[in-house]
Amino acid sequence: MVRDLAEAPVAGGNPLRWFSWRRAQRHRPGLQFLVSTGRHHGAESLEEARLLLALDFAAGLVDVVSQPMRLRFDTVTARRGHIPDFLAVTRTGVWLIDVRPRALIETEDLEAFAAVAEVALACGWHYTVAAEWVEHVSAAVDVFSSQRRHLSDPLALRPTLLAAARERAAFVELADAAPFPPLARAQLLHLLWHRQLGIDLGEPFGDRSVVVHPAGGE
């Protein structure tokens, strides 16, 4: 029953169905490692893998379960079922998430999305459909993710980079001003992923992107 669903433990669960690979498959299933959970999570397509990476970057993620549950609902013509793509537990609430490119959404999908939204509302959760990406934002997050895992700093570059970023300099200027620019680039990407530094994602990321320190000039 829906009223019991909100009381069920949601973190640490297993997918309702497993991810398979076969010849001539039109989608790309795989496993995406998340720093937030320290585990790999299943994705049935590249679009779902993008969503997992975005959740990892957004901060506040506690756990995520792929294919978390099967919901059954009635329409005017039949009884149907639907498995949401993800259930994400964050520090600010629980989210049910479906991933479907906008061009592929059909009437039956809209019915399923409406049913899931009602379930989420009854449980006090949030619900969203990831239907479209701003390409340059997705590309930037992918670049940051290359340095998202633990990264040592034996040359103590981070304190210098953090201090320099208080003056709002371009990415390339910060890197080139450091003693070892190639290593500084890796450290800057690490700091951007972990939100110790920031940039304006309203514009494509590149060498001329202005890097800012959250504390500004304080």
N, C-alpha and C positions, 0 to 999 in steps of 0.2 A: 504494500500500500504506500501511496505517496507520503502519507503522514508519518510513516515509519522510516522513510528514506533519509530524512534529515537527521535522524538519530543514529544511523548506521555509521561505523568508522569508515572514512573515505581515504585517509592517507595510507600508503603502503600496500594498496590493493593490487591485484593482478588484472591484466586485460581480460575482457570477457571472451575474446577470440584472439588467436595468435596470428602472427604475420607470416605469410607464406610467399615463396618465390617460385615462379614457373616460366617456362619458355613462352614467348609471345605475349608476355604480360604488359598491359598498356600503362600501368602506373608503377611507381618506384618505391616499394616498401624498404624500410631500413631501420636502423637504430641510431638515435641521437643522444649523445652524452650531454648531461646537464651538470654544470658546476654546482648549481643550487642544491641538487639532490645527491650528487656524487654517484649517479647511476645512469644506465642507458635506458631510454624509453622508446617504444615502438612508434613508427609513423608509417602510414600506408601510402604516402606520396611525398613528393618534394615540397608541395604546399604545406603539408602537415609538419614536415621537418622545419620549415621556415617558422611556423607558429611556435614550435617548441623552443627554437633558438631565441625568438622574441620574448617568450615567457622567461627564459633564463636571464636575458639582459634586463628585463623590466624591473628586477629586484623585488624582494618580498615573497618570492616563490618558496613554499614549504615542501610541496609534493605535487606530482601530477600523475594521473592514471590514464593510460590510453585505453580506448574502447571500454569505458568503466561500467556500463549497465545497458540492459535492453529495456526500453520503455514500450508499452503497448497502449494503443489508443484507438478510439472509434472515429471514423469519418462518416459522411452521409452515405457512402457506398460500401465500405468494408471496414474490417478491423485490421489495423496495421501495426507494425513494430518499427522501432528505430533505435540505433545505437549511436549516441553522441560520440564524437571523436575523442574528446578529452574532458577530464574533470581535474581542474587545477585548484589546489588549496594554497591560498596566499595569506599574508598577514593581515590583509584587509577584507578577506571574505573568500567564499568558494565560488568558482566559475564553472559552468558547463559550457563547452565550446564545440561548435561544429565548424569544419573547414570545407568550403566549397567555392571554387572560382565562380564569380558572378555570372559568367557566360554559360555555365553548366547548371545553374539553378532552375529547376522545373517546378510545376505546380505541386507535385507530390512532395517535393523537398520543402516547399513553403508550408505545407500542412504539417510535416514532421517538425519543422523548426518552431511553428506555433505551439505544438504540443509540448515540446521540450521547454519552451519559454514558460508555459503554465506550470510545469513541474518545478522548474527552478524557482518561480515566484512562490509556490506553495511551501517550498523548503527554506525560503529566505536566502536563496542563492542568486547569483547573477547568471545571465546567459547572453552569449553573443555568437554571431556567425562571422568567421574570417573569410571574406569574399573577395577582397582586393587589397593589394599592397602598393604603397608608394615605393617604386622600384629603388630609388636612390637611398631610401631609409633602410630597406632590406639589405642592400649591398653594403652600406656602412656597418650595420650590425654584424654582417658576415665577416668584414675585415677586422672589426674589433675582436671577434670571437677567436681569431687566430692566436691571440695572446691571453685567452681567458683563464687558462689553468695556472697553477702555482708557478710563479716566475721569480727566481732569485735575483738579487741586486748586489752582486759582490763589489761593484764599482761605486755604489752609493749614488746612482744617478737620479733616483726618484726625488729625494729632497730638493735637489737643484731644479729639476723640472717643475715640481709643484710650486716652488718659490717663483720661478720665472713666469709661470702661467698666470700669476696674479696681475701681470701687466698686459694681459690679453694679446698674446702673440700668435702668429700663424703656426700651424703644425710644423712646417719645414723650418721655420726660424728657430723654434724651440729645439728641434732635433739637431740642426746644424750648429747651434751655439754650445751644445754639450760636448764634452771631450771625445766621445765616441758616437758619432751620429747614427750609424746603423743600429747600435745597441739602444740608443736613446729612442729611436722609432719604436722598437719593440716595447720598451718601458712605457712610452706614451700610449700605445694601443692598449696595454694592460690597464693603465690608469683610466682610460676612457671606458673600457668595458666595465670596470668596477666602480664607475661614476665618481671617482676621486677628482677627475677632470671632466669637463663637458664641452660640447660643441653644439651649434645650431643645426639640428637634423632637418630643418626646413629647406636646406640647400644640400646639394651633393657633397659628400666628403672628399677632400683632397688635400694636397700640400698647402693650399692657401686657406684652408678652413681655420677660423680663429678658435683657439683653444682657451677656455676660461677656467678659472679656479672657482669653486662654489662660494668661497669666502670673499671673492673679489679682491679689492685692494686693502681689505681690513688687516 
